[in-house]
């Protein structure tokens, strides 16, 4: 992403190969976490949530909030410590929507 280059002060081509490996590994871990979150959310929505099982109303945010909050934290951290402008507003909106959905689904 363009803000990554701004944050580190280098283009991708200028980054040392050792750092590229580390950065790509970290990005794959993050992607795997988001993929696992997506699968868990889909399973909860299509099975217990559709059946009206009340516990699933709280399981959904319990699965989604760790991923949403860590994403929000990371983007704010980069914003505060580098000249880059990562999309922290999108992470904040996603977190707010997740919490709002949990609240509204819990109202009988």
TORTI-317665 format. One record per residue: chain; x, y, z of N, C-alpha, C, O in turn. Coordinates in steps of 0.2 Angstrom, whole numbers, plus 5000, padded with zeros to 4 digits. Each point is the difference from the previous one (the first is absolute). Last residue first. Layout:
! residues N
A:X:Y:Z:X:Y:Z:X:Y:Z:X:Y:Z;
...
***
This chain:
! residues 108
A:4827:4962:5110:4995:4995:4998:4995:5004:4996:4995:4997:4998;
A:5032:5008:5004:4993:5003:5002:4995:4995:4998:4999:4999:4994;
A:5023:4997:5000:4999:4998:5007:4993:5003:5002:4997:4997:5005;
A:5013:5009:4974:4998:4993:5000:4998:4997:5007:4996:4995:5000;
A:5013:5027:4998:4993:5000:4997:4998:4993:4999:4993:4999:5000;
A:5029:5004:5009:4995:5003:5004:4993:5000:4997:4995:4998:5004;
A:5023:4994:4983:4999:4996:5006:4995:5003:5005:4995:4996:5003;
A:5010:5016:4978:4997:4994:4998:4999:4996:5006:4994:4997:5001;
A:5019:5022:5002:4993:5002:4999:4996:4994:4998:4994:4999:5003;
A:5029:4997:4999:4997:5001:5007:4993:5002:4999:4996:4998:5004;
A:5016:5001:4976:5000:4993:5003:4996:5001:5007:4996:4995:5002;
A:5008:5024:4986:4995:4997:4997:4999:4993:5004:4995:4997:5001;
A:5023:5016:5005:4994:5003:5002:4994:4996:4998:4995:4999:5003;
A:5026:4995:4989:5000:4998:5007:4993:5003:5003:4996:4996:5003;
A:5010:5010:4975:4998:4993:5000:4999:4998:5007:4996:4996:5002;
A:5011:5026:4995:4993:4999:4998:4998:4993:5000:4995:4998:5002;
A:5028:5007:5002:4995:5002:5006:4993:4999:4998:4996:4998:5004;
A:5020:4997:4980:5001:4995:5005:4995:5002:5006:4997:4996:5003;
A:5005:5019:4979:4997:4994:4998:5000:4995:5005:4995:4997:5002;
A:5017:5022:5002:4993:5002:5000:4996:4994:4998:4995:4998:5003;
A:5029:5001:4996:4997:4999:5006:4993:5001:5001:4996:4997:5004;
A:5022:5001:4976:4993:5000:5001:4997:4999:5007:4996:4995:5000;
A:5029:5015:4995:4997:4994:4999:4992:5001:5001:4998:5005:5003;
A:5024:5011:4993:4993:5001:5001:4996:4993:4999:4997:5000:4995;
A:5030:5009:5011:4996:4997:4996:4992:5001:5002:4999:5002:5006;
A:5023:5005:5005:4997:5005:4996:4994:4997:4995:4997:5004:4996;
A:5010:4985:5028:5003:5001:4994:4996:5006:4996:4995:5002:5002;
A:4998:4990:5020:5008:4999:5000:5003:5001:4994:5007:4999:5000;
A:4969:5002:5004:5003:5004:5005:5008:5000:5000:5003:5004:5002;
A:4983:4982:4983:4999:5007:4999:5003:5005:5005:5003:5005:4998;
A:4999:4972:5004:5004:5002:4994:4999:5007:4999:5004:5004:4999;
A:4983:4986:5018:5007:5000:5002:5004:5003:4994:5005:5004:5001;
A:4972:4992:4995:5001:5006:5004:5008:5001:5002:5003:5005:5000;
A:4991:4975:4989:4999:5006:4995:5001:5007:5004:5003:5004:4997;
A:4997:4976:5015:5005:5000:4996:5000:5006:4995:5005:5003:4999;
A:4976:4993:5016:5006:5001:5003:5007:5001:4996:5003:5005:5000;
A:4977:4987:4990:4999:5007:5002:5006:5003:5004:5003:5005:4998;
A:4996:4972:4997:5001:5004:4994:5000:5007:5001:5004:5004:4998;
A:4991:4982:5020:5007:5000:4998:5002:5003:4994:5005:5004:4999;
A:4972:4994:5007:5004:5004:5005:5007:5000:4998:5003:5006:5001;
A:4983:4980:4987:4998:5007:4998:5005:5005:5005:5002:5005:4997;
A:4999:4971:5006:5003:5002:4994:4999:5007:4998:5005:5004:4998;
A:4985:4988:5022:5007:5000:5001:5004:5002:4993:5005:5003:5000;
A:4970:4995:5000:5004:5006:5004:5007:5000:5001:5004:5005:4999;
A:4981:4977:4991:5002:5006:4996:5004:5005:5003:5004:5003:4997;
A:4987:4977:5015:5005:4998:4994:5002:5006:4996:5006:5000:4999;
A:4979:5004:5018:5005:4997:5003:5005:4998:4995:5006:5000:5002;
A:4973:5008:4991:5005:5005:5001:5006:4998:5004:5006:5002:5000;
A:4978:4981:4995:5002:5004:4994:5005:5005:5001:5006:5001:4997;
A:4983:4987:5020:5006:4996:4998:5003:5004:4993:5006:5000:4999;
A:4974:5006:5013:5006:5003:5003:5006:4996:4997:5005:5003:5001;
A:4974:4992:4991:5000:5007:4999:5006:5003:5004:5002:5005:4998;
A:4993:4971:5002:5004:5003:4994:5000:5007:5000:5004:5003:4996;
A:4984:4986:5021:5007:5000:5001:5004:5003:4994:5005:5003:5001;
A:4971:4993:4998:5002:5006:5003:5007:5000:5002:5003:5006:4999;
A:4984:4981:4981:5003:4998:5006:5003:5007:5003:5005:5003:4997;
A:4982:4993:4982:4998:5005:5006:5003:4998:5006:4997:5002:5006;
A:5006:4989:4971:4996:4997:5004:4997:5003:5006:4996:4998:5004;
A:5021:5012:4981:4993:4999:4997:4995:4996:5004:4994:5001:4999;
A:5028:5001:5010:4996:5007:5000:4994:4999:4996:4995:5003:5002;
A:5019:4978:5000:4997:5002:5006:4996:5006:4999:4995:5001:5003;
A:5015:4992:4976:4997:4995:5004:4997:5002:5006:4994:5001:5000;
A:5017:5014:4984:4996:4995:4996:4997:4995:5004:4995:4996:4998;
A:5019:5021:5012:4994:5003:4997:4996:4995:4996:4994:5000:5001;
A:5026:4993:5009:4996:5002:5005:4993:5003:4997:4995:4999:5003;
A:5023:4995:4982:4997:4994:5004:4995:5002:5005:4994:4997:5000;
A:5018:5020:4990:4995:4997:4995:4997:4994:5003:4994:4999:5000;
A:5023:5011:5012:4994:5004:5000:4995:4997:4995:4994:5000:5002;
A:5027:4990:4999:4996:4999:5007:4994:5004:5000:4994:4998:5002;
A:5020:5005:4979:4997:4993:5000:4996:4999:5007:4994:4997:5000;
A:5018:5023:4998:4995:5000:4995:4996:4993:5000:4994:5000:5000;
A:5025:5002:5014:4995:5004:5002:4994:5000:4996:4994:5000:5002;
A:5026:4990:4990:4997:4996:5005:4994:5004:5004:4995:4997:5001;
A:5017:5015:4983:4997:4995:4997:4996:4995:5005:4994:4998:4999;
A:5020:5019:5009:4994:5003:4997:4996:4995:4996:4994:5000:5001;
A:5027:4993:5008:4995:5002:5005:4994:5003:4998:4994:4998:5002;
A:5023:4998:4982:4997:4993:5003:4995:5002:5005:4995:4996:5001;
A:5017:5022:4991:4995:4998:4995:4997:4993:5002:4994:4999:4999;
A:5024:5010:5014:4994:5004:5001:4994:4998:4995:4994:4999:5002;
A:5027:4990:4996:4997:4998:5006:4993:5004:5001:4995:4997:5002;
A:5018:5008:4979:4996:4994:5000:4997:4997:5006:4995:4998:5000;
A:5019:5022:5000:4993:5001:4997:4996:4994:4999:4994:5000:5000;
A:5028:4998:5010:4995:5003:5004:4993:5002:4997:4995:4999:5003;
A:5023:4992:4983:4997:4995:5005:4995:5003:5005:4995:4997:5001;
A:5016:5018:4984:4995:4995:4997:4997:4995:5004:4994:4998:5000;
A:5023:5016:5008:4994:5004:4999:4995:4995:4997:4994:5000:5002;
A:5027:4991:5001:4997:5001:5006:4993:5004:4999:4995:4998:5003;
A:5019:4999:4978:4997:4993:5003:4997:5001:5006:4994:4997:5001;
A:5016:5022:4991:4994:4998:4995:4997:4994:5003:4994:4999:5000;
A:5026:5008:5010:4995:5004:5002:4993:4998:4996:4995:5000:5003;
A:5026:4991:4990:4998:4997:5006:4994:5004:5003:4996:4996:5003;
A:5013:5013:4977:4996:4993:4999:4999:4997:5007:4994:4997:5000;
A:5008:5030:4998:5004:4994:5000:4996:4994:4999:4995:4999:5003;
A:4996:5024:4987:5000:4996:5006:5004:4994:5000:5000:4996:4995;
A:4994:5019:4986:5006:5002:5004:5001:4996:5007:5005:5001:5003;
A:4976:4997:4982:5007:4998:4996:5006:5001:5004:5005:4997:4999;
A:4973:5011:5008:5001:4993:5001:5007:4997:4997:5003:4996:5003;
A:4997:5029:5005:4996:4996:4995:5001:4993:5002:5005:4998:5002;
A:4998:5021:5017:5004:4996:4995:4994:4997:4995:4995:4998:5003;
A:5002:5013:5019:5005:5005:4996:5003:4996:4995:5006:5003:4998;
A:4977:4990:5018:5007:4998:5001:5005:5004:4996:5006:4999:5001;
A:4970:5006:4999:5002:4998:5007:5007:4999:5001:5003:5002:5005;
A:4988:5001:4973:5001:5007:5004:5002:4998:5007:5004:5004:5003;
A:4991:4978:4984:5006:5003:4997:5001:5007:5004:5006:5001:5002;
A:4974:4988:5002:5005:4996:5003:5007:5003:4998:5005:5000:5004;
A:4975:5009:4988:5002:5002:5006:5005:4996:5003:5004:5003:5005;
A:4987:4991:4974:5004:5006:5000:5002:5002:5007:5006:5003:5000;
A:4990:4971:4996:4996:5006:5000:5004:5006:5000:5006:5000:5003;
***
